[in-house]
Each structure stands twice: as C-alpha cells, then as structure tokens.
C-alpha cells in the first residue's frame, strides 16, 4: 500500500519514523493508526532551536482521509524549518498527544 511504501522509503532515507497500531478486526492482525516522520537534520535543528514551534493540521486532503499534522520550528534569524509530519488516525486530543510525545 502507499502507507507501507512511505514507511519503507522514509526508513531507507534515514528518517526517524514512529508509528502506532491497534488490533484489527481480523484476529491476530493490526491496523496502522498514526505515522510520524522527521528528517535527521530537522531533529538536529530542533535540538538547537526548540523555542518557537508552530503546529498546523490539514484535514481530508489525502486519499486516506487522515489529518496531516506539520510542526514547524523557527530559528533566531526568523528562518522556518519543518520539524516533523504526522498522519493521524483522527482529530482527537490523544492523537495529538501521541505525536508530540514521539517528538520529545
């Protein structure tokens, strides 16, 4: 699937990848709920400039109908950088909490 391809390519390109699953209706199977990915350089920039972070989430803009969360950081010279992106299962507070905990 396209999500499996995303996981494969992100891992091959040394992105930091986190994902969560829940038990599926089929016994012994799991369903992917959230996927978060960040470029290694973005993580390095975040370590140096963790002071200002902006979160933006777009809804129903992809074929999976999953919200896309983007976190952006700002450097002291007002340059923006993407920290991470996350496809979330739903728009509940717990989904956002999980994404931010992965970032920490």
Residue, then its C-alpha position, 0 to 999 in steps of 0.5 A: x500500500x502507499x502507507x507501507x511504501x512511505x514507511x519503507x522509503x522514509x526508513x531507507x532515507x534515514x528518517x526517524x519514523x514512529x508509528x502506532x497500531x491497534x488490533x484489527x478486526x481480523x484476529x491476530x492482525x493490526x491496523x496502522x493508526x498514526x505515522x510520524x516522520x522527521x528528517x535527521x537534520x530537522x531533529x538536529x535543528x530542533x535540538x538547537x532551536x526548540x523555542x518557537x514551534x508552530x503546529x498546523x493540521x490539514x484535514x481530508x486532503x489525502x486519499x486516506x482521509x487522515x489529518x496531516x499534522x506539520x510542526x514547524x520550528x523557527x530559528x533566531x534569524x526568523x528562518x522556518x524549518x519543518x520539524x516533523x509530519x504526522x498522519x493521524x488516525x483522527x482529530x482527537x486530543x490523544x492523537x495529538x498527544x501521541x505525536x508530540x510525545x514521539x517528538x520529545 
